[in-house]
């Protein structure tokens, strides 16, 4: 499951980080807009309380999508994500208890790691994919490259400060699995039901991914 999911996300190159305040209204429409733009994946953050509901509704309307949960900070949230049919978990930091519980439950988890100490902990848990958050504020691509020297076994998903102007630069680095971003799912776009704009931003991003990986 983990290997298939990882390669699926790597093939897309981008993971929209979504806060859905009204999942019953917006989850299905957003999922369809993302898929139409060539990005059939989403990280639904628990910064909105009903993330598990959003995951369930998005999966129901777009079963081809990989839909996971972000800002996972408790064991109960992991249970809720599993019950909703979620595909993966993302945590803002490295919490050994959360990682162990996710592995026990058999659901992939990508914890936030930005230091050598956190990378070392992740290595002990047998993880292969890490979130690097907040990316730009934590040293950005140069720090990711520096950490890759002693830890070449990890593939990285930077999130935080990623946008159209620097997306290609990140993705041209071979250690980057995919980039997390919220610019294509900005709150004003979702709240305004501007689904066509979201699709257009996704298509623009997909082209940047394609160009970056040709380098």
N, CA and C of each residue as an Amber inpcrd file, in Angstrom:
protein
   645
   0.8380000  -1.2130000   0.0000000   0.0000000   0.0000000   0.0000000
   0.8690000   1.2570000   0.0000000   1.8780000   1.2680000   0.8840000
   2.7180000   2.4410000   1.0220000   3.4600000   2.7450000  -0.2750000
   4.0570000   1.7180000  -0.8710000   4.8420000   1.9290000  -2.0870000
   3.9520000   2.4150000  -3.2190000   2.7780000   1.8210000  -3.3650000
   1.8540000   2.2350000  -4.4280000   1.4290000   3.6820000  -4.2240000
   1.0860000   4.0440000  -2.9920000   0.6560000   5.4140000  -2.7070000
   1.7850000   6.4020000  -2.9770000   2.9830000   6.0440000  -2.5380000
   4.1240000   6.9330000  -2.7320000   4.3630000   7.2050000  -4.2100000
   4.3230000   6.1730000  -5.0180000   4.5630000   6.3600000  -6.4470000
   3.4120000   7.1030000  -7.1160000   2.2040000   6.9040000  -6.6200000
   1.0540000   7.6440000  -7.1460000   1.2360000   9.1350000  -6.8940000
   1.6050000   9.4900000  -5.6780000   1.8210000  10.8980000  -5.3370000
   3.0170000  11.4560000  -6.0930000   4.0860000  10.6770000  -6.2020000
   5.2650000  11.1250000  -6.9350000   4.9240000  11.4040000  -8.3960000
   4.0590000  10.5940000  -8.9640000   3.6660000  10.7900000 -10.3600000
   2.9010000  12.0780000 -10.5840000   2.1910000  12.5360000  -9.5570000
   1.4540000  13.8030000  -9.6510000   2.3800000  14.9770000  -9.3600000
   3.1890000  14.8460000  -8.3190000   4.1870000  15.8600000  -7.9970000
   3.7080000  16.9980000  -7.1180000   2.4410000  16.9940000  -6.7820000
   1.8820000  18.0900000  -5.9920000   0.7440000  17.5670000  -5.1390000
   0.6830000  18.0210000  -3.8800000  -0.3920000  17.6310000  -2.9690000
  -1.0810000  18.8960000  -2.4710000  -2.2840000  19.1930000  -2.9480000
  -3.0130000  20.3400000  -2.4310000  -3.3420000  20.1570000  -0.9440000
  -3.0590000  21.1880000  -0.1720000  -3.3340000  21.1630000   1.2630000
  -4.5990000  21.9840000   1.4990000  -5.6560000  21.3050000   1.9080000
  -7.0040000  21.8610000   1.8600000  -7.5840000  22.0340000   3.2550000
  -8.1440000  23.2140000   3.5210000  -8.9540000  23.4280000   4.7080000
 -10.3910000  23.6170000   4.2460000 -11.2590000  22.6730000   4.6380000
 -12.6620000  22.7350000   4.2200000 -13.5490000  23.0300000   5.4240000
 -14.0810000  24.2310000   5.4630000 -14.9640000  24.6180000   6.5590000
 -16.3800000  24.0850000   6.3900000 -16.7610000  23.7720000   5.1520000
 -18.1170000  23.2890000   4.8650000 -18.0310000  22.0620000   3.9550000
 -17.6160000  20.9280000   4.5090000 -17.3850000  19.7510000   3.6670000
 -18.6240000  19.2490000   2.9340000 -19.7820000  19.3320000   3.5830000
 -20.9980000  18.8530000   2.9080000 -21.2930000  19.6460000   1.6480000
 -20.9250000  20.9170000   1.6620000 -21.1680000  21.7840000   0.5120000
 -20.0630000  21.6910000  -0.5340000 -18.8060000  21.5650000  -0.0700000
 -17.6830000  21.8110000  -0.9700000 -16.8180000  20.6060000  -1.3210000
 -16.8670000  19.5280000  -0.5460000 -15.8960000  18.4420000  -0.7420000
 -15.9990000  17.8140000  -2.1200000 -17.2000000  17.4690000  -2.5400000
 -17.3620000  16.7970000  -3.8300000 -16.9530000  17.7080000  -4.9750000
 -17.3980000  18.9580000  -4.9390000 -17.0790000  19.8880000  -6.0220000
 -15.5810000  20.1490000  -6.1030000 -14.9330000  20.2620000  -4.9450000
 -13.4980000  20.5030000  -4.9480000 -12.7530000  19.2940000  -5.5000000
 -13.1430000  18.1140000  -5.0850000 -12.5020000  16.9120000  -5.5990000
 -12.5840000  16.8320000  -7.1140000 -13.7390000  17.1500000  -7.6550000
 -13.9120000  17.1160000  -9.1080000 -13.0650000  18.1890000  -9.7930000
 -12.9430000  19.3590000  -9.1570000 -12.1220000  20.4280000  -9.7320000
 -10.6500000  20.0340000  -9.7460000 -10.1780000  19.3990000  -8.6780000
  -8.7980000  18.9560000  -8.6350000  -8.5200000  17.8850000  -9.6820000
  -9.4170000  16.9240000  -9.7830000  -9.2360000  15.8590000 -10.7760000
  -9.2550000  16.4100000 -12.1990000 -10.1430000  17.3570000 -12.4470000
 -10.2120000  17.9580000 -13.7870000  -8.9200000  18.6880000 -14.1320000
  -8.2240000  19.1740000 -13.1080000  -6.9590000  19.8640000 -13.3220000
  -5.7510000  18.9550000 -13.3420000  -5.9700000  17.6390000 -13.2020000
  -4.8740000  16.6890000 -13.2680000  -4.1760000  16.4220000 -11.9550000
  -4.8300000  16.7710000 -10.8350000  -4.2320000  16.5440000  -9.5140000
  -5.2190000  15.7480000  -8.6460000  -5.2750000  14.4360000  -8.8270000
  -6.2250000  13.6090000  -8.0720000  -5.7050000  13.1970000  -6.6970000
  -5.3120000  14.1780000  -5.9090000  -4.8220000  13.9220000  -4.5560000
  -5.1120000  15.1560000  -3.7080000  -5.3400000  14.9460000  -2.4180000
  -5.5850000  16.0700000  -1.5160000  -5.2230000  15.6820000  -0.0920000
  -4.6910000  16.6440000   0.6270000  -4.4550000  16.5240000   2.0640000
  -5.4520000  17.4390000   2.7460000  -6.4330000  16.8490000   3.4220000
  -7.4870000  17.6090000   4.0920000  -7.0660000  17.8570000   5.5340000
  -6.8090000  19.1050000   5.8630000  -6.2190000  19.4110000   7.1600000
  -7.2460000  19.4540000   8.2880000  -6.8280000  18.9700000   9.4380000
  -7.6540000  19.0390000  10.6430000  -7.6520000  20.4260000  11.2620000
  -7.1340000  21.4200000  10.5470000  -7.3360000  22.8030000  11.0040000
  -8.8160000  23.1760000  10.9090000  -9.5640000  22.4270000  10.1250000
 -11.0310000  22.4810000  10.1660000 -11.4980000  21.2070000  10.8550000
 -12.4470000  21.2880000  11.7720000 -12.7500000  20.1570000  12.6510000
 -13.3360000  18.9330000  11.9770000 -13.9840000  19.0840000  10.8280000
 -14.6530000  17.9600000  10.1880000 -13.8630000  17.4150000   9.0100000
 -12.5460000  17.3470000   9.1660000 -11.7020000  16.8590000   8.0780000
 -12.0720000  15.4430000   7.6700000 -12.4270000  14.6130000   8.6390000
 -12.7770000  13.2310000   8.3060000 -14.0470000  13.1660000   7.4520000
 -14.9930000  14.0500000   7.7240000 -16.1940000  14.1160000   6.8850000
 -15.8440000  14.5280000   5.4670000 -14.9590000  15.5060000   5.3440000
 -14.5210000  15.9570000   4.0190000 -13.8320000  14.8370000   3.2590000
 -13.0000000  14.0690000   3.9520000 -12.3160000  12.9410000   3.3100000
 -13.3300000  11.9300000   2.7820000 -14.2790000  11.5780000   3.6150000
 -15.2780000  10.5810000   3.2170000 -16.0730000  11.0520000   1.9990000
 -16.5050000  12.3070000   2.0100000 -17.3110000  12.8210000   0.9040000
 -16.5000000  12.9600000  -0.3790000 -15.2400000  13.3660000  -0.2460000
 -14.3990000  13.4980000  -1.4390000 -14.0970000  12.1350000  -2.0380000
 -13.8360000  11.1530000  -1.1970000 -13.5790000   9.8050000  -1.6870000
 -14.8150000   9.2180000  -2.3570000 -15.9740000   9.5040000  -1.8130000
 -17.2110000   8.9870000  -2.4040000 -17.4590000   9.5720000  -3.7850000
 -17.1990000  10.8650000  -3.9450000 -17.4730000  11.5260000  -5.2280000
 -16.3600000  11.2960000  -6.2420000 -15.1310000  11.0930000  -5.7680000
 -13.9780000  10.9210000  -6.6600000 -13.1500000   9.7330000  -6.1580000
 -13.6090000   8.5040000  -6.3740000 -12.9080000   7.3420000  -5.8290000
 -11.5140000   7.1330000  -6.3960000 -11.2080000   7.7970000  -7.5090000
  -9.8670000   7.6740000  -8.0920000  -8.8250000   8.4870000  -7.3330000
  -9.2700000   9.3310000  -6.4200000  -8.3530000  10.2000000  -5.6930000
  -7.6720000   9.4890000  -4.5220000  -6.4660000   9.9500000  -4.2000000
  -5.8280000   9.6300000  -2.9280000  -6.1070000  10.8090000  -2.0030000
  -6.8380000  10.5650000  -0.9350000  -7.2410000  11.6340000  -0.0250000
  -6.7790000  11.2820000   1.3820000  -5.9690000  12.1570000   1.9450000
  -5.4710000  11.9360000   3.2910000  -5.7720000  13.0990000   4.2020000
  -5.2700000  12.9970000   5.4260000  -5.5190000  14.0230000   6.4340000
  -4.2220000  14.7150000   6.8050000  -4.2930000  16.0300000   6.9730000
  -3.1550000  16.8070000   7.4310000  -3.3950000  17.3660000   8.8190000
  -2.3630000  17.9190000   9.4120000  -2.3940000  18.4680000  10.7680000
  -2.9470000  17.4270000  11.7440000  -2.4950000  16.1930000  11.5820000
  -2.8960000  15.1140000  12.4800000  -2.0370000  15.1890000  13.7380000
  -2.6790000  15.3520000  14.8720000  -1.9490000  15.5530000  16.1350000
  -2.4100000  14.6310000  17.2570000  -3.3600000  13.7210000  16.9840000
  -3.8460000  12.8510000  18.0570000  -4.1890000  11.4700000  17.5130000
  -4.2050000  10.5010000  18.4070000  -4.5640000   9.1380000  18.0330000
  -6.0190000   9.0580000  17.5840000  -6.8800000   9.8170000  18.2340000
  -8.2990000   9.7780000  17.8610000  -8.5130000  10.2800000  16.4430000
  -7.7280000  11.2480000  16.0190000  -7.8320000  11.7140000  14.6320000
  -7.4320000  10.6160000  13.6540000  -6.4210000   9.8530000  14.0010000
  -6.0300000   8.7320000  13.1390000  -7.1850000   7.7590000  12.9790000
  -7.8500000   7.4360000  14.0830000  -9.0090000   6.5290000  14.0110000
 -10.0970000   7.1100000  13.1220000 -10.3350000   8.4030000  13.2330000
 -11.3770000   9.0390000  12.4240000 -11.0230000   9.0020000  10.9360000
  -9.7620000   9.2010000  10.6250000  -9.3370000   9.1640000   9.2280000
  -9.5090000   7.7580000   8.6570000  -9.1110000   6.7630000   9.4180000
  -9.2650000   5.3820000   8.9620000 -10.7380000   5.0570000   8.7430000
 -11.5810000   5.4600000   9.6750000 -13.0230000   5.1930000   9.5620000
 -13.6330000   5.9000000   8.3500000 -13.0520000   7.0240000   7.9560000
 -13.5930000   7.7750000   6.8150000 -13.0630000   7.2690000   5.4770000
 -12.1480000   6.2970000   5.5060000 -11.5860000   5.7700000   4.2710000
 -10.3800000   6.5290000   3.7760000  -9.7490000   7.3310000   4.6460000
  -8.5780000   8.1100000   4.2480000  -7.4040000   7.2290000   3.8610000
  -6.5650000   7.7600000   2.9820000  -5.4580000   6.9780000   2.4240000
  -4.1270000   7.2070000   3.1190000  -3.9550000   8.3490000   3.7710000
  -2.6670000   8.6380000   4.3970000  -2.8370000   9.7240000   5.4520000
  -1.7850000   9.8880000   6.2520000  -1.7630000  10.8790000   7.3210000
  -0.5410000  11.7700000   7.1530000  -0.6950000  13.0390000   7.5210000
   0.4280000  13.9740000   7.5460000   0.3830000  14.7010000   8.8800000
   1.4980000  14.6990000   9.5940000   1.5550000  15.4130000  10.8630000
   2.5300000  16.5800000  10.7430000   2.2850000  17.6720000  11.4690000
   3.1510000  18.8470000  11.3390000   4.5460000  18.6300000  11.9090000
   4.6720000  17.7270000  12.8740000   5.9600000  17.4270000  13.4810000
   6.1400000  15.9300000  13.6360000   7.2630000  15.5440000  14.2470000
   7.5230000  14.1170000  14.4590000   7.0930000  13.7250000  15.8620000
   6.0590000  12.8900000  15.9450000   5.5430000  12.3930000  17.2120000
   5.6670000  10.8700000  17.1840000   6.5850000  10.2840000  17.9320000
   6.7810000   8.8310000  17.8850000   5.5110000   8.0350000  18.1790000
   4.6840000   8.5400000  19.0940000   3.4500000   7.8280000  19.4280000
   2.5110000   7.7740000  18.2300000   2.3780000   8.8910000  17.5200000
   1.5120000   8.9120000  16.3380000   2.0440000   7.9980000  15.2490000
   3.3530000   8.0520000  15.0180000   3.9500000   7.2180000  13.9710000
   3.7480000   5.7400000  14.2840000   4.0190000   5.3520000  15.5230000
   3.8630000   3.9540000  15.9150000   2.4130000   3.4960000  15.7680000
   1.4770000   4.3440000  16.1570000   0.0590000   3.9760000  16.0710000
  -0.3810000   3.8450000  14.6150000   0.0610000   4.7710000  13.7660000
  -0.2780000   4.6890000  12.3460000   0.2770000   3.4070000  11.7380000
   1.5060000   3.0650000  12.0760000   2.1010000   1.8380000  11.5480000
   1.3630000   0.6100000  12.0640000   0.9400000   0.6510000  13.3170000
   0.1550000  -0.4590000  13.8710000  -1.1580000  -0.6200000  13.1090000
  -1.7600000   0.5000000  12.7250000  -3.0420000   0.4750000  12.0210000
  -2.8790000   0.2520000  10.5140000  -1.6520000   0.3180000  10.0200000
  -1.4050000   0.0430000   8.6140000  -1.7430000   1.1720000   7.6790000
  -1.6850000   2.4140000   8.1480000  -1.9580000   3.5620000   7.2840000
  -0.6830000   4.3900000   7.1510000  -0.2880000   4.7690000   5.9490000
   0.9440000   5.5430000   5.7670000   0.8840000   6.8860000   6.4860000
   2.0070000   7.2750000   7.0590000   2.1050000   8.5710000   7.7310000
   3.3720000   9.2700000   7.2700000   3.2330000  10.5700000   7.0020000
   4.3460000  11.4050000   6.5840000   4.5260000  12.5010000   7.6390000
   5.4110000  12.2950000   8.6040000   5.5660000  13.2810000   9.6750000
   6.4360000  14.4510000   9.2480000   6.2030000  15.5870000   9.8700000
   7.0040000  16.7660000   9.6040000   8.3660000  16.6590000  10.2680000
   9.4270000  16.7880000   9.4740000  10.7970000  16.6900000   9.9780000
  11.6450000  17.7640000   9.3010000  12.3680000  18.5450000  10.0850000
  13.2200000  19.5920000   9.5060000  14.6150000  19.6190000  10.1140000
  14.9400000  18.6570000  10.9810000  16.2650000  18.6260000  11.6080000
  16.8740000  17.2380000  11.4620000  18.1900000  17.1640000  11.6420000
  18.8810000  15.8820000  11.5710000  18.3800000  14.9300000  12.6570000
  18.0670000  15.4600000  13.8290000  17.5660000  14.6150000  14.9170000
  16.2280000  13.9800000  14.5450000  15.3450000  14.7590000  13.9170000
  14.0410000  14.2230000  13.5120000  14.2020000  13.2160000  12.3790000
  15.0920000  13.5070000  11.4520000  15.3700000  12.5330000  10.3900000
  15.8650000  11.2200000  10.9980000  16.7070000  11.3120000  12.0040000
  17.2590000  10.1190000  12.6240000  16.1570000   9.3000000  13.3010000
  15.2240000   9.9810000  13.9700000  14.0920000   9.2710000  14.5700000
  13.2600000   8.5780000  13.4980000  13.0310000   9.2820000  12.3920000
  12.2460000   8.7090000  11.3050000  12.9170000   7.4660000  10.7430000
  14.2310000   7.4910000  10.6690000  14.9810000   6.3400000  10.1750000
  14.7550000   5.1210000  11.0590000  14.7190000   5.3360000  12.3660000
  14.5050000   4.2210000  13.2940000  13.1250000   3.5900000  13.1380000
  12.1590000   4.3630000  12.6560000  10.8180000   3.8360000  12.4370000
  10.6480000   3.2420000  11.0400000  11.7040000   3.2510000  10.2520000
  11.6210000   2.6610000   8.9180000  10.8630000   3.4920000   7.9130000
  10.6840000   4.7820000   8.1880000   9.9710000   5.6490000   7.2590000
  10.8360000   5.9650000   6.0440000  10.1910000   6.2560000   4.9320000
  10.9230000   6.5950000   3.7070000  10.5080000   7.9320000   3.1170000
   9.3480000   8.4550000   3.5380000   8.8460000   9.7380000   3.0330000
   8.5760000  10.6580000   4.2110000   9.1190000  11.8770000   4.1430000
   8.9460000  12.8450000   5.2140000   8.3670000  14.1440000   4.6680000
   7.5440000  14.7800000   5.4840000   7.1120000  16.1390000   5.1940000
   8.1720000  17.0940000   5.7450000   8.4940000  18.1270000   4.9980000
   9.4390000  19.1470000   5.4550000   8.6350000  20.4240000   5.6290000
   8.3160000  20.7480000   6.9030000   7.3800000  21.8320000   7.1830000
   7.8240000  22.6230000   8.4080000   7.6970000  23.9590000   8.3550000
   7.3550000  24.7810000   7.1760000   8.5890000  24.9690000   6.2960000
   8.4780000  24.6640000   5.0390000   9.6410000  24.5110000   4.1710000
  10.4780000  25.7790000   4.0510000   9.8820000  26.8310000   3.5620000
  10.6560000  28.0480000   3.3170000  11.2020000  28.6370000   4.6120000
  10.4190000  28.5990000   5.6550000  10.8360000  29.1700000   6.9330000
  11.8980000  28.3230000   7.6400000  12.0420000  27.0740000   7.2160000
  12.9880000  26.1610000   7.8680000  14.2810000  25.9720000   7.0860000
  14.4990000  26.7840000   6.0780000  15.7380000  26.6860000   5.3170000
  15.5590000  26.2850000   3.8770000  14.3280000  25.8980000   3.5130000
  14.0030000  25.6480000   2.1250000  14.8160000  24.5490000   1.4670000
  14.9750000  24.6820000   0.1780000  15.5950000  23.6380000  -0.6240000
  17.0540000  23.4090000  -0.2470000  17.7630000  24.4600000   0.1180000
  19.1640000  24.2890000   0.4730000  19.3200000  23.4060000   1.7130000
  18.4430000  23.5680000   2.6840000  18.5270000  22.7130000   3.8730000
  18.1100000  21.2860000   3.5360000  17.1040000  21.1290000   2.6880000
  16.6860000  19.7910000   2.2590000  17.8600000  19.0700000   1.5940000
  18.5710000  19.7650000   0.7240000  19.7310000  19.1660000   0.0580000
  20.8240000  18.8120000   1.0660000  21.0380000  19.6820000   2.0350000
  22.0660000  19.4170000   3.0380000  21.7310000  18.1760000   3.8630000
  20.4720000  18.0340000   4.2530000  20.0620000  16.8760000   5.0390000
  20.0680000  15.5920000   4.2140000  19.9200000  15.7270000   2.9140000
  19.9190000  14.5420000   2.0450000  21.2880000  13.8790000   1.9940000
  22.3500000  14.6110000   2.3160000  23.6940000  14.0310000   2.2680000
  23.8510000  12.8910000   3.2820000  23.5360000  13.1050000   4.5660000
  23.6340000  11.9880000   5.5130000  22.4050000  11.0750000   5.5270000
  21.3000000  11.5380000   4.9170000  20.0570000  10.7490000   4.9190000
  19.5260000  10.5880000   3.4930000  20.2540000   9.8970000   2.6280000
  19.8290000   9.7840000   1.2210000  18.6450000   8.8470000   1.0150000
  18.2450000   8.1370000   2.0710000  17.1560000   7.1710000   1.9290000
  15.7670000   7.8180000   1.9310000  15.6800000   9.0880000   2.2920000
  14.3800000   9.7370000   2.4020000  13.9960000  10.4810000   1.1260000
  12.6990000  10.4540000   0.8260000  12.1190000  11.3230000  -0.1910000
  11.2590000  12.3430000   0.5580000  11.2950000  13.5710000   0.0910000
  10.7870000  14.6890000   0.8870000   9.5980000  15.3610000   0.2050000
   8.6060000  15.7430000   1.0510000   7.4710000  16.5360000   0.5960000
   7.5060000  17.8910000   1.3010000   8.1450000  18.8990000   0.7050000
   8.1590000  20.2200000   1.3250000   6.7930000  20.8900000   1.2490000
   6.4090000  21.5240000   2.3340000   5.1290000  22.2290000   2.4160000
   5.3350000  23.4970000   3.2410000   4.7730000  24.5920000   2.7700000
   4.9160000  25.8610000   3.4740000   5.7400000  26.8320000   2.6550000
   5.0660000  27.7900000   2.0410000   5.7560000  28.7540000   1.2020000
   5.9650000  28.2880000  -0.2190000   5.2970000  27.2090000  -0.6110000
   5.3970000  26.7140000  -1.9830000   4.3230000  27.3950000  -2.8270000
   4.7080000  27.9100000  -3.9770000   3.7660000  28.5800000  -4.8730000
   4.2550000  28.4140000  -6.3090000   3.5400000  29.0040000  -7.2360000
   3.8610000  28.7940000  -8.6500000   5.2800000  29.2280000  -8.9980000
   5.7850000  30.2650000  -8.3470000   7.0790000  30.8100000  -8.7340000
   8.2640000  29.9650000  -8.2670000   8.1000000  29.1440000  -7.2300000
   9.2180000  28.3110000  -6.7810000   8.9480000  26.8150000  -6.8790000
   7.7810000  26.4300000  -7.3470000   7.4090000  25.0210000  -7.4540000
   8.3950000  24.2520000  -8.3250000   8.7290000  24.8030000  -9.4890000
   9.6210000  24.1150000 -10.4000000  11.0060000  23.9240000  -9.8250000
  11.4970000  24.9000000  -9.0780000  12.8230000  24.8000000  -8.4730000
  12.8860000  23.6510000  -7.4790000  11.8630000  23.5270000  -6.6540000
  11.8230000  22.4080000  -5.7120000  11.7610000  21.0710000  -6.4440000
  10.8670000  20.9650000  -7.4100000  10.6390000  19.6770000  -8.0630000
  11.8060000  19.2260000  -8.9280000  12.6780000  20.1400000  -9.3020000
  13.8550000  19.7590000 -10.0880000  14.8880000  19.0190000  -9.2330000
  14.7330000  19.0830000  -7.9180000  15.6560000  18.3940000  -7.0090000
  15.2350000  16.9250000  -6.8900000  16.1270000  15.9820000  -7.1090000
  15.7350000  14.5690000  -7.1570000  15.2260000  13.9920000  -5.8420000
  15.5250000  14.6200000  -4.7050000  15.0370000  14.0620000  -3.4440000
  13.5850000  14.4590000  -3.1580000  13.0360000  15.3610000  -3.9410000
  11.6710000  15.8200000  -3.7130000  10.6740000  14.8520000  -4.3340000
   9.8370000  14.2760000  -3.4980000   8.7880000  13.3720000  -3.9770000
   7.6520000  14.1640000  -4.6110000   7.2020000  15.1780000  -3.9060000
   6.1090000  16.0480000  -4.3460000   6.1180000  17.2610000  -3.4260000
   5.4590000  18.3130000  -3.8480000   5.3480000  19.5230000  -3.0360000
   3.9230000  19.6870000  -2.5320000   3.7980000  20.0690000  -1.2910000
   2.4960000  20.4250000  -0.7510000   2.2510000  21.9030000  -0.9480000
   1.0350000  22.2600000  -1.2970000   0.7360000  23.6650000  -1.5170000
  -0.7350000  23.9590000  -1.3290000  -1.0310000  25.2070000  -0.9950000
  -2.4320000  25.6100000  -0.7970000  -2.8620000  26.7150000  -1.7460000
  -1.9420000  27.1940000  -2.5940000  -2.2810000  28.3220000  -3.4650000
  -3.4010000  27.9790000  -4.4390000  -3.4970000  26.7200000  -4.8540000
  -4.5430000  26.3460000  -5.8120000  -5.8770000  26.0320000  -5.1260000
  -5.8580000  25.9960000  -3.8070000  -7.0780000  25.7510000  -3.0330000
  -7.2210000  26.8160000  -1.9540000  -6.8540000  28.0480000  -2.2930000
  -6.9530000  29.1530000  -1.3490000  -8.3920000  29.2930000  -0.8450000
  -8.5190000  29.7510000   0.3880000  -9.8340000  29.7970000   1.0240000
 -10.8350000  30.6160000   0.2320000 -10.3800000  31.7320000  -0.3410000
 -11.3230000  32.5650000  -1.0910000 -11.8230000  31.8730000  -2.3470000
 -11.0100000  30.9930000  -2.9250000 -11.4550000  30.2460000  -4.1070000
 -12.5150000  29.2220000  -3.7220000 -12.2840000  28.5180000  -2.6130000
 -13.2550000  27.5190000  -2.1610000 -14.5420000  28.1810000  -1.7100000
 -14.4220000  29.2040000  -0.8660000 -15.6230000  29.8540000  -0.3400000
 -16.4350000  30.5250000  -1.4370000 -15.7620000  30.9350000  -2.5200000
 -16.4540000  31.5630000  -3.6380000 -16.9040000  30.5960000  -4.7090000
 -16.7330000  29.2900000  -4.4420000 -17.1150000  28.2560000  -5.4190000
 -16.4770000  28.5040000  -6.7860000 -15.2140000  28.9170000  -6.7650000
 -14.5100000  29.2470000  -8.0110000 -13.7550000  28.0210000  -8.5120000
 -14.5460000  26.9960000  -8.8260000 -13.9830000  25.6900000  -9.1740000
 -13.1840000  25.7400000 -10.4730000 -13.6210000  26.5100000 -11.4270000
 -12.8890000  26.5930000 -12.6970000 -11.5130000  27.2350000 -12.4950000
 -11.4150000  28.1890000 -11.5960000 -10.1190000  28.8040000 -11.3020000
  -9.1890000  27.8030000 -10.6300000  -9.7450000  27.0020000  -9.7460000
  -8.9480000  25.9650000  -9.0890000  -8.4240000  24.9820000 -10.1260000
  -9.2840000  24.5520000 -11.0310000  -8.8690000  23.6370000 -12.0960000
  -7.7760000  24.2590000 -12.9560000  -7.9270000  25.5340000 -13.2730000
  -6.9230000  26.2110000 -14.1010000  -5.5720000  26.2870000 -13.3870000
  -5.5790000  26.5880000 -12.0920000  -4.3330000  26.6310000 -11.3240000
  -3.6950000  25.2490000 -11.2470000  -4.5170000  24.2320000 -11.1400000
  -3.9920000  22.8610000 -11.1240000  -3.3210000  22.5270000 -12.4550000
  -3.9650000  22.8800000 -13.5370000  -3.3770000  22.5900000 -14.8520000
  -2.0680000  23.3390000 -15.0530000  -2.0160000  24.5700000 -14.5850000
  -0.7800000  25.3420000 -14.6680000   0.3190000  24.6790000 -13.8430000
  -0.0480000  24.1820000 -12.6840000   0.9190000  23.5090000 -11.8170000
   1.4100000  22.2070000 -12.4370000   0.5010000  21.4570000 -13.0380000
   0.8730000  20.1920000 -13.6810000   1.9010000  20.4320000 -14.7810000
   1.7570000  21.5160000 -15.5070000   2.7170000  21.8370000 -16.5560000
   4.0790000  22.1870000 -15.9540000   4.0860000  22.8740000 -14.8240000
   5.3460000  23.1830000 -14.1440000   6.0190000  21.8880000 -13.6710000
   5.2340000  20.9810000 -13.1390000   5.7700000  19.6860000 -12.7340000
   6.4060000  18.9760000 -13.9200000   5.7110000  18.9580000 -15.0400000
   6.2240000  18.2750000 -16.2320000   7.5380000  18.8760000 -16.6890000
   7.5940000  20.1950000 -16.7470000   8.8060000  20.8760000 -17.1980000
   9.9700000  20.6370000 -16.2310000   9.6880000  20.6820000 -14.9270000
  10.7350000  20.4980000 -13.9330000  11.3540000  19.1170000 -14.0260000
  10.5470000  18.1380000 -14.3330000  11.0500000  16.7730000 -14.3710000
  11.6550000  16.3740000 -15.7020000  11.5930000  17.2740000 -16.6380000
  12.3240000  17.0760000 -17.8900000  13.7760000  17.4830000 -17.7470000
  14.0700000  18.2940000 -16.7230000  15.4410000  18.8120000 -16.5420000
  16.4150000  17.7140000 -16.1180000
